[in-house]
Structure formats: C-alpha cells, structure tokens
Amino acid sequence: MISQDNSKIQYLDDNGQPTLKVDGLNVYYGESHILRDVDMGVAPGKMVCLIGRNGVGKTTLLKTIMGLLKPRSGDIAFQGKSIKGLASDQRARAGIGYVPQGREIIPRLTVGENLLLGLEATKGGVKPNAKVPDEIYELFPVLKTMLNRMGGDLSGGQQQQLAIARALMGKPRLLVLDEPTEGIQPSIILEIEAAVKRIVRETGISVLLVEQHLHFVRQADWYYAMQKGGIVSQGPTSELSNDVIQKFLAV
Ligand SMILES: Nc1ncnc2c1ncn2[C@@H]1O[C@H](COP(=O)(O)OP(=O)(O)OP(=O)(O)O)[C@@H](O)[C@H]1O
C-alpha cells in the first residue's frame, strides 16, 4: 500500500485547488468522540469513495461537511474558502448537493414536484413555470415516465434516482451521496453506478460517496478507509488491495 502522507499530497496537489478539503476535523456526540483528526479531500471532477464498517463515522463525516453537525475543531473548505460558518442551506446554495441515507423523498409530492424542490438550492429558488432540464431525464429516463406519480409510490431504486436527480437540479459542484445503493436490487445498483459515473464524466461535478459495493467503489478515483472515526488508509481505487477490501468492505 502507498504511504498515507505521500499519496495524500500527491492526490490533492496534482489536481489543482481541491473542491473539498477537510482538515483536522474532530466531532463529538455529547462526550463521545466520533471523528478523530480527519483530513481528507476531493479533487475537482473526481469521484472519491469513503469506505468502512458500520458505525465508524462515515455518515457523521458527511453530515459535518453538510453543516448538519458542528465540529469541535478543524476546518472544511469548499473551492478554497472555509464554509465552517455557513448553515446547511447556505452550503447547498454554495454548490454542495447532498443525498442523505434514506433519500428523503417527499412521499405526497409527485416526482415532478420533488424534482423542482431541488431548485431551492439555486440562487433564483423555485420559480413559477420552472422546468426540469432534459439532461436530468437523459441520466434517469425512468423519472420522465413517472412524473405524475407520487414520490412515495416509487420503488427504492427509483426513489434513489429521484433523490440524485433532485440534488442535481441545484446545480452543485460537489455531490455528496450517503450509501446510494443501500437496500437496492443489483440491476438498479448498476444503473445508479452508471449514472453517477456519467455525471462525473460529462458535467465535471466532483462526487464524494459512502459505498459498500466493491464494483461501485472501484468506479471511484480515490478511496479513504475509516476505522474508529479516523482515516486509516487511502489511495487510488485501482490499487485497492484484498487486505483493504476484507477489512473495510462488507463483501
Ligand atoms: N445522534 C447520535 N447520537 C449519539 N451517537 C450517535 C448518533 N448518531 C450516530 N452516533 C454514533 O456515532 C458513531 C458513528 O456513526 P455513523 O452513523 O457516522 O457511522 P457510519 O460509519 O455512517 O455507519 P453506518 O454505515 O451504519 O451508517 C456510531 O458509534 C454511532 O452509534
């Protein structure tokens, strides 16, 4: 495995100003120390995957990046500027799209209405007569056929696609996805994986995701492995060793 410090410097330095940079983050729930001195980052136009067993702090890290949890120490910079003082809605408007675990689709709104809610993260907000751009349907064709269905009537995989599409409506520069394939059937996992790859390739949006499926993890450019609230290993996913896979993925 590559040594942690060298690879970290190489990864972030070779790619220009990082889209996201997290430095020395410490987060507590009450007195429980959950994140310990976390340093990590996402380079522009890259896909970065966070791996680790249940309960190691992956969701806590994403929530802290989104401003839903307050760190006790450390800094978070987005496109070169600290966002530590910004509330979560301000982080969304600054260009960070978030799809939480469980997706949070509004069940009693239609697919179309759920999509338009994503415009709240744009400067103009939701305007009357707002439309969903065609690119969204090109990425997720199933949504076009279901525009008038209630969000709550969609399958888990369809809801996940809707949640990612809704986040894209906010025109983010960084998309943060918390286990997008959790509880989703294998054929749909491949569709979601392909859509995320296409987003990175065609739009230049950077992606940070938590993922357990090895095939999906391998699509990322870089991985960070977490254990007990700290980053314990990182490197290009092309160099993921069996040892790392055994230790950090539920395969
Ligand atoms: N609201 C909370 N209050 C107190 N402790 C919490 C809270 N939420 C999470 N924790 C604890 O923080 C630790 C990290 O949880 P977190 O959800 O970040 O882990 P994770 O790696 O995302 O795991 P999973 O894949 O199961 O979601 C766990 O020990 C968990 O029990």
Ligand as a Chemical Component Dictionary entry (heavy atoms), coordinates in Angstrom:
data_LIG
# 
_chem_comp.id                   LIG 
_chem_comp.type                 NON-POLYMER 
_chem_comp.pdbx_formal_charge   0 
_chem_comp.three_letter_code    LIG 
# 
loop_
_chem_comp_atom.comp_id 
_chem_comp_atom.atom_id 
_chem_comp_atom.alt_atom_id 
_chem_comp_atom.type_symbol 
_chem_comp_atom.charge 
_chem_comp_atom.model_Cartn_x 
_chem_comp_atom.model_Cartn_y 
_chem_comp_atom.model_Cartn_z 
_chem_comp_atom.pdbx_ordinal 
LIG N1  N1  N 0 -27.405 11.039 17.098 1  
LIG C1  C1  C 0 -26.417 10.330 17.655 2  
LIG N2  N2  N 0 -26.167 10.413 18.973 3  
LIG C2  C2  C 0 -25.168 9.717  19.537 4  
LIG N3  N3  N 0 -24.345 8.882  18.862 5  
LIG C3  C3  C 0 -24.546 8.746  17.556 6  
LIG C4  C4  C 0 -25.589 9.457  16.867 7  
LIG N4  N4  N 0 -25.546 9.120  15.551 8  
LIG C5  C5  C 0 -24.509 8.249  15.427 9  
LIG N5  N5  N 0 -23.920 8.022  16.617 10 
LIG C6  C6  C 0 -22.752 7.145  16.841 11 
LIG O1  O1  O 0 -21.674 7.666  16.097 12 
LIG C7  C7  C 0 -20.897 6.622  15.537 13 
LIG C8  C8  C 0 -20.720 6.857  14.058 14 
LIG O2  O2  O 0 -21.975 6.758  13.398 15 
LIG P1  P1  P 0 -22.147 6.959  11.827 16 
LIG O3  O3  O 0 -23.599 6.861  11.517 17 
LIG O4  O4  O 0 -21.425 8.162  11.416 18 
LIG O5  O5  O 0 -21.393 5.694  11.259 19 
LIG P2  P2  P 0 -21.347 5.121  9.788  20 
LIG O6  O6  O 0 -19.946 4.759  9.543  21 
LIG O7  O7  O 0 -22.006 6.052  8.853  22 
LIG O8  O8  O 0 -22.186 3.812  9.920  23 
LIG P3  P3  P 0 -23.457 3.320  9.092  24 
LIG O9  O9  O 0 -22.895 2.764  7.841  25 
LIG O10 O10 O 0 -24.030 2.280  9.993  26 
LIG O11 O11 O 0 -24.352 4.498  8.909  27 
LIG C9  C9  C 0 -21.594 5.326  15.891 28 
LIG O12 O12 O 0 -20.930 4.755  17.004 29 
LIG C10 C10 C 0 -22.986 5.762  16.286 30 
LIG O13 O13 O 0 -23.508 4.894  17.249 31 
# 
loop_
_chem_comp_bond.comp_id 
_chem_comp_bond.atom_id_1 
_chem_comp_bond.atom_id_2 
_chem_comp_bond.value_order 
_chem_comp_bond.pdbx_ordinal 
LIG N1  C1  SING 1  
LIG C1  N2  SING 2  
LIG C1  C4  DOUB 3  
LIG N2  C2  DOUB 4  
LIG C2  N3  SING 5  
LIG N3  C3  DOUB 6  
LIG C3  C4  SING 7  
LIG C3  N5  SING 8  
LIG C4  N4  SING 9  
LIG N4  C5  DOUB 10 
LIG C5  N5  SING 11 
LIG N5  C6  SING 12 
LIG C6  O1  SING 13 
LIG C6  C10 SING 14 
LIG O1  C7  SING 15 
LIG C7  C8  SING 16 
LIG C7  C9  SING 17 
LIG C8  O2  SING 18 
LIG O2  P1  SING 19 
LIG P1  O3  DOUB 20 
LIG P1  O4  SING 21 
LIG P1  O5  SING 22 
LIG O5  P2  SING 23 
LIG P2  O6  DOUB 24 
LIG P2  O7  SING 25 
LIG P2  O8  SING 26 
LIG O8  P3  SING 27 
LIG P3  O9  DOUB 28 
LIG P3  O10 SING 29 
LIG P3  O11 SING 30 
LIG C9  O12 SING 31 
LIG C9  C10 SING 32 
LIG C10 O13 SING 33 
# 
